[in-house]
Amino acid sequence: MTKEKILEWAGVISAIFYSLLVASNTGYEFIGFCLLMFSSISIGIWAYLCKHKGMLLLQFFYATAAIIGMWRWF
């Protein structure tokens, strides 16, 4: 498996768990936002390597949302 595929799928899987944790409203929102940050970094690196400029821009906004979420829940 290439590093691009690892970054892509690590980002996708962590984003899935992020959304489930936040939607469950069980007190694990901070962990969810940490997963969102990990996801946005992973997919952001993947997007940069694969020259997907739109996805890279989107990941900056997701990372910003993760920082805001972590700040508010901490």
N, C-alpha and C positions, 0 to 999 in steps of 0.2 A: 504494500500500500504506500502510495506517495505521501509526502508531507502535506501536499495540498489537500488530499482526500482526508487525512487525519484531522487537519484544521477545520475543514468543512463539516465533517460529521461530529467532531467534538463540539463545535459551535451549535449545530442543530440539536443534538441531544441535550446539551445543557440548557438551551432555550426552551425546549419542551418541558424539562423539569422545572425551570423557572416559572413558566406559565401555570403549571399545575400547583406549585407551592403557593403562588400569590392568589390564585383563584380559590384554593381550599380554605383560605382565611383561618388557618390553624396556628398562627403565631410564628410561622417559619418564613415570613416575608423577607426578613433581612438576608437569610440564606438564599432565598430566591433572587434577590437583587444582586447578590454576589455571583450567582450563576449567570445572570444577565450580563454582568460585566465580563465574566470569562467568555461567554458566548460572543459578545460584541468584539472582544479582542481577537478571539480565534477566527471569526468570520471576517473581521477587518483585515487581518494578515492574509487570509486566503484571498480576499477580494483584491488586495494590493498585488499579490503575487500573480494573480490571474487577470489583472487589469480590468476588473469590474468596478468602474468608478462610481456608478450609482449605488451599488451595494456597499462600497467603502464609505460613501457619504452617509448612508442610512445607519451604518454601525457607529458613526460618531454621535448620532442622535440617540441611539440605543444606549451607548455608554454614558451619555449625559443623563438619560432617564435612570440608569442604574445608580449613578452617583447621587442623584436627587432622592431616589428611593432609599438608598442606604443611609443617607443623612437624616431623612425623616423618621426612619424606623429605629435608628440607633439612639 
